[in-house]
């Protein structure tokens, strides 16, 4: 059952849509210390905006939360993998071969499904005015 929009909410929605001029894609990064169990904790987010030529990530690694899923989790390995993802987002020679491809290709590569201790979640779509603000909003929860 759809709820009726009031004129005020319709204006607010139209204003937000008018301001949100760029499509954006994002995916959370998940630590899955025991892949066979599938339990995960979010440790970062990737944001890609083709129109703004923007690819960036924000990462946060809470060792206590990861160790709650697996006391023997390789925290240093997770931190190194998150650092590599940050370098790949920035591109350039410090990112290795992945840094040489387009940002769209890098986003697709980073969000490709994999069975590893660090996994991307599903890609979500949205609209934004500034992808940097979207990255900040998604990273602070």
Secondary structure, DSSP 8 states (H G I E B T S, - for coil): ------HHHHHHHHHHHHH--EEEEEEEEEE-SSTTTT--EEEEEEEEETTTTEEEEEE---HHHHHHH-TT--HHHHHHHHHHHHHHHH-SGGGGGGGGS-HHHHHHHHTS---SSEEE---EEEEES-HHHHHHHHHH-
